Amino acid sequence: MNTAGHSEATARRGLELNPFRGLRYDPDRVGSLASVTSPPYDVVVRPDGVHHLQSADPHNIVRLILPQAGTPSARTEQAADTLRRWLDEGILTADPEPGLYVYEQRDGNGMLQRGVIGALRVSEPAEGLVLPHEDVMPPVVADRAALMRATRANLEPLLLTYRGDGTAAEVVERTAEKPPLLDTTTEDGFHHRLWSITDPADLARVQSELARQQALIADGHHRWATYLRLRAEHPSPSPWDHGLVLLVDTARYPLRVRAIHRLLHGLRVADALAAVEGLFRVRHLEVPLAEALETLADASCAGNAFLLAGDGAFHLLDHPDPDLLARTIPADRPQAWRSLDATVLHATLLDHVWHIPEDSAAHIAYIHDTAATVAKAEHDGSTAVLMHPVREEVVRDLARQGVTMPRKSTSFGPKPASGLVLRALEI
């Protein structure tokens, strides 16, 4: 029996988060809980990253979320076979009763994030309940949909934020005073704990607050688009009416918003600088990375600014030519969108100055780690474009207007680890 329920989309407004019987690793059947976890599938993009995780434990979740067979159909079949085998062998087991799950992440610098994992009713965009802020790439949605169809499972939660009134947060904090279901520290230094909420009164308090809320997709746009596609494919009521999410009240637990940097393959820094001469102000900085980022932050307060790297130094681009922006940025968008760094980067620099196609992996790589982006550019003789992060309020305001930002404009975090709790549709 599916415990997520089958409420109709028109039953009531608001977020509808339902308990479910989570699938979790049996700690006695794996090396350690830390060794079977993984970052979300879209963070583990390099083959060496997949290999590292596979080597950590033969049951690492990456074997489900990023199977390595040769063809797309072989990959989805492999994931489905692996999941069935792990269920048959008791590697993964279902909790005895449905619940919502309190999830906590801590790092060594005092950061604390808590949220609630549950099966969220998949709502249509017209309802305005779950707000995207970035576009998606159809091939990625098709890939995730094939994987979910084959496994009949939500293998990892996407990350949503909302601004709550404290009711759910009180339940979360009271639950976090109890002994957790699991407690582990992953190799990135994050400490993870998980609890189950099964008390009917506590469930009702959480659901009551969420029924009055609207959520922003912080991470997982492709997975949400996948939920929408699969829901449309299956007549309601069905298990596909719901999808696995982590909801974080950022009024109580603010997320970190970081930039996602660009690595421009085949473009030398000297050529990039020559192309922008007279179009941006350029300042050459012979300083360490940390100081260069501080200079970028200061410059971003006054307008669009970028750091170029890859030749052993840093080059600050700011004060773009207003006539250039007027010629290259669509005038039919809100001013907040027109003034985004990512908009100026893609519409002006990439499209019109450097002539680099945005949707080509052969030309652009998107990297979260700043130092790694610089190191890769210097190693390859390419150009790194370092960005300054966008504030969450700007993202949320644009999303409420129905305006999507350029791809990879933001990185909200910390992201939930994959492998701590899964949702099987038939359990």
C-alpha positions, 0 to 999 in steps of 0.5 A: 500500500502506498502511504503517501495518499492520493489527494486530488490537486484541487482538494485544497491550496497549499503544500501537502506533505505526507508521511511515507515508509522510508527505505533506509540502509540496514547499518549491519549490512553495510560498511558504514552509513557514511560510506553508502551516501553520495552528493546529489546526482547532479553534483557527482558529474565526473567519472572519477567521482563516481568511481570514488564513491563506488569504491567506498562501499559496494552498496553506495547509493551512486550505483542507483542514482548514476548507474554506469552501464553502456546505454541509457536503457542498460543503465536504468535496467541496471539500477532497477535490478540493483534496487530489487537485489538490495531489497531482497537481500535486506540491504535496504529495508522499509521502516515499520510505519509511515512518518515524516523525517527530520533531517539535520546537517551540521558542519565544523564551522557552526552551520546548522540546517534542519528540515522535514523530508516527506512525500509532497503532492506534485502541484501544477505550475499554475497553482503557484505552490512550488516555484522554480527559478531556473529552466531545465534541460529536457534530456536530463528530465528524460533521463531522470524520468526513465530512471524513476520509471524503472526503479519505481522509486524516488531515490533522493529528495530535492531541496525546497525552502519556505518562510514559515511561522514557526509551528513546524520548526517547533516540532522539528526542534523537539524531535531533534532532542530525541535519539536519532534513527541514524547519526553519521559524518561524511568525508566532507565533514558534514554531520548528518542525523535523521529522526522520524515523526509518527505522532499524529498530533505532530504530523498534523502541526507540520502539515497545518503550517505547510498547507499555508505555505509556498515553496521555492525550489532551491536544488532539484529543478530537473527532479521536480520537472520529472515529478510533473512529467511522471504525474502526467503520465499516470492517471490520478490517483497514483503513487506518482501524485507525490515526490520526495522532498526536503523542506527547509524553513529558511526563516529559522534555518537560512541556507547558504547561497553560493555562486556557480562558476564557469570554465570556458574550454578553449578560450585563453584568458588573453583572448577573453580580455582582448575581446572585452577591451572597451566594453568593460573596465578591466583591472588586473589583480596580483593578489591571492584568491581570497583577496580577489574574491573580496574585491569581486564582492565589493565591485558587485555592490555597484553593478555587474562584476566578474573575475577572470582567471587561468593565467596565474592572475585575476582580472576584474571585469566591471562597469559594462558599457550601458549601450552594450547591455541595451543591445544584448539583453532582452528588454521585455524582462523585469529589471531585476532579471536584466541586471543579474550577473548571470544574465549579463554573462550569458546574454552579453559576454558569452553570446555577443562578445566571446561567441560561446554557445551556452548549451554546449558541454564542449565549451562550458563547464559549471563548477561549484568549487572556486579554487578547483575552477581556477586550478582547472583553468590554469591546468588547461589554459582555459578561462575561469569566470568567477561569479558573486552569489545572488541573494535568496530574496532576489531569487524568491522575488523573481520566482514569484513573478514567474521569471526564471533565471539563467541556468546555474545561477545559484547554488543553495546549500548544504544539499541533502546527502543521497542515501539516507532515506529513499521512497519506494512507490509501492511500499 
